[in-house]
């Protein structure tokens, strides 16, 4: 009797497993790393990329589906409700940058080592792209010191002129939230210094992250190609 019940239970379990597998097969949704770390490799379930550790995205979302006017994808930074202050003392939502390709770095203006090199890379990318539909965004990780006034001084020091340069001061919490979106890590190590990863990020016109490059002194050819690709 117990044996027969066990057989029935095994039968029903196998039946439901089969249904589940068939449902997955019919659904056919594939997931992949948005950074294309593994090329065209896809997965049939959500998870994280084994290379860059970013969340896998639906392939249909990566392929930039057509959106109704005013809509943005779920993974867009334009969904963030934080309010920032520009170098010109103007309040701004990230969604106000919609329609432009964004090249973004997080830094602090008192940095004398890595950050000036990041800015130099940004300037080189700007020179090679030569397209007005691109904004070059500097987000401070030291918002208590990097005020709009300080940003204006920094713009003169680094020769960052024109409307394409956008410098953002936010609250400590908003900066931390944004750094998590970029997978950018930073930590205050003294009253005036931070340790931080050096990442340049590219967002498409809908605010979706499409490419990141980490490191200093590396070729910016690929990131330039990506920016040009997103302007078309």
C-alpha positions in Angstrom: 0.0 0.0 0.0 2.7 2.4 1.0 4.7 1.4 -2.1 1.7 2.2 -4.3 1.2 5.6 -2.7 4.9 6.4 -3.3 4.5 5.4 -6.9 1.5 7.7 -7.3 3.4 10.6 -5.6 6.4 10.1 -7.8 4.1 10.0 -10.9 2.4 13.3 -10.0 5.7 15.0 -9.1 7.2 14.0 -12.4 4.0 15.3 -14.2 4.3 18.7 -12.6 8.0 18.9 -13.3 7.3 18.2 -16.9 4.7 20.9 -17.0 7.1 23.4 -15.5 9.8 22.5 -18.0 7.3 22.8 -20.9 6.2 26.2 -19.5 9.8 27.4 -19.5 10.3 26.2 -23.0 7.2 27.8 -24.3 8.0 31.1 -22.5 11.4 31.1 -24.2 12.7 34.3 -22.3 16.5 34.5 -22.4 18.8 36.4 -20.1 22.3 37.8 -20.8 24.8 40.1 -19.3 24.1 43.7 -20.4 27.8 44.3 -20.6 28.2 41.4 -23.0 31.0 40.0 -20.8 30.4 36.5 -22.3 29.6 37.7 -25.8 26.4 36.2 -27.1 26.0 33.6 -24.3 22.5 33.5 -22.8 20.7 31.9 -19.8 17.2 30.6 -19.5 16.8 32.0 -16.0 17.7 35.3 -14.1 20.9 35.6 -12.1 24.2 37.4 -12.1 27.0 37.6 -14.6 29.8 35.3 -13.5 32.3 37.8 -14.9 31.2 41.4 -13.8 28.6 40.2 -11.2 25.9 42.5 -12.7 22.3 41.3 -12.8 21.4 39.4 -16.0 18.8 41.2 -18.1 16.2 39.9 -20.4 17.5 39.8 -23.9 14.4 41.6 -25.2 15.3 44.6 -22.9 18.9 44.6 -24.0 17.8 44.8 -27.6 16.1 48.2 -26.7 12.4 47.6 -27.4 10.5 50.5 -28.9 8.9 52.6 -26.1 6.0 54.9 -26.1 6.9 58.6 -25.9 7.7 59.6 -22.3 8.3 56.0 -21.2 11.6 54.6 -20.0 12.7 51.0 -19.3 12.6 49.7 -15.8 16.4 49.6 -15.6 16.7 53.2 -16.6 18.4 55.7 -14.2 15.6 58.1 -15.1 13.4 56.2 -12.7 15.4 57.5 -9.8 13.6 60.3 -8.0 16.6 62.0 -6.5 17.1 65.7 -7.0 20.6 67.0 -7.8 22.2 70.4 -8.0 24.3 71.4 -11.0 27.4 73.5 -11.1 25.1 76.4 -12.1 23.0 76.0 -8.9 20.0 74.5 -10.7 18.0 71.6 -9.4 17.8 68.7 -11.7 16.3 65.2 -12.0 18.3 62.6 -13.9 15.3 62.3 -16.1 15.9 65.9 -17.3 18.9 64.4 -19.2 16.7 62.1 -21.3 17.4 62.4 -25.0 21.2 62.7 -24.6 23.7 59.9 -24.5 25.4 60.2 -21.1 29.1 59.6 -20.3 29.4 59.4 -16.5 32.1 59.3 -13.9 32.0 59.6 -10.1 34.9 61.5 -8.5 35.8 64.3 -6.1 37.4 67.6 -7.0 40.1 67.6 -4.3 41.6 64.3 -5.7 45.0 64.9 -7.2 45.7 61.5 -8.6 43.1 59.3 -10.3 40.2 61.8 -10.8 42.2 64.3 -13.0 43.1 61.3 -15.3 39.5 60.3 -15.5 38.5 63.8 -16.5 41.3 63.7 -19.1 39.9 60.5 -20.5 36.4 62.1 -20.6 37.9 65.1 -22.5 39.6 62.8 -25.0 36.3 60.9 -25.5 34.5 64.1 -26.1 37.1 65.2 -28.7 36.8 61.9 -30.6 33.0 61.7 -30.5 32.4 65.3 -31.5 28.6 65.1 -31.1 26.4 67.7 -29.3 23.8 65.0 -28.3 26.2 63.7 -25.6 26.4 65.0 -22.0 29.6 64.4 -19.9 28.5 64.0 -16.3 30.6 64.3 -13.2 29.0 63.1 -10.0 30.7 64.0 -6.8 31.3 61.4 -4.1 32.2 64.2 -1.7 29.0 66.3 -1.9 29.6 68.1 1.4 32.7 69.8 -0.1 31.9 69.7 -3.8 29.4 72.6 -3.9 28.2 74.3 -7.1 30.7 77.0 -6.4 33.5 74.5 -6.1 32.4 72.8 -9.3 32.6 76.1 -11.2 36.1 76.5 -10.0 36.9 72.9 -11.0 35.5 73.5 -14.4 37.9 76.4 -14.9 40.8 74.4 -13.6 40.1 71.4 -15.9 39.0 73.6 -18.8 35.5 72.0 -18.9 33.5 74.6 -20.8 30.1 74.4 -22.5 26.7 72.9 -21.8 27.8 69.4 -22.5 29.6 69.2 -19.1 27.2 68.6 -16.3 28.4 68.4 -12.7 26.1 67.1 -10.0 26.0 67.4 -6.2 23.5 65.2 -4.4 22.8 64.1 -0.9 25.0 61.5 0.7 22.3 58.9 0.4 21.5 59.8 -3.3 25.2 59.5 -4.1 25.4 56.1 -2.5 22.4 54.9 -4.4 23.8 56.1 -7.7 27.1 54.5 -7.0 25.3 51.2 -6.4 23.7 51.5 -9.8 27.1 51.9 -11.4 28.7 49.2 -9.2 31.2 51.9 -8.2 32.8 51.5 -4.8 34.2 54.3 -2.7 35.3 54.8 0.9 36.5 57.8 2.8 40.0 57.1 4.1 40.9 60.5 5.6 39.3 63.9 6.1 40.3 64.8 2.5 40.7 61.6 0.6 38.7 58.7 -0.8 39.6 55.4 -2.2 37.4 54.5 -5.2 37.1 52.5 -8.3 37.8 54.3 -11.6 34.9 53.7 -13.9 33.5 55.5 -17.0 29.9 54.5 -17.7 27.9 55.1 -20.9 24.1 55.4 -20.8 21.8 55.4 -23.9 19.2 58.1 -24.5 16.7 56.3 -22.3 19.1 56.2 -19.4 20.0 52.5 -19.7 23.6 51.5 -18.9 25.2 50.1 -22.1 28.9 50.0 -21.4 31.5 50.5 -18.6 35.3 50.8 -18.7 37.3 50.4 -15.6 40.9 51.4 -15.0 43.3 54.3 -15.7 45.6 54.7 -18.6 43.7 52.2 -20.7 42.7 52.7 -24.3 39.4 54.6 -24.7 38.8 53.5 -28.3 36.1 51.0 -27.3 34.2 53.4 -25.1 34.4 56.0 -27.8 32.9 53.6 -30.3 30.1 52.8 -27.9 29.2 56.5 -27.4 29.2 57.0 -31.2 27.0 53.9 -31.6 24.5 55.3 -29.1 24.2 58.7 -30.8 22.9 57.1 -34.0 
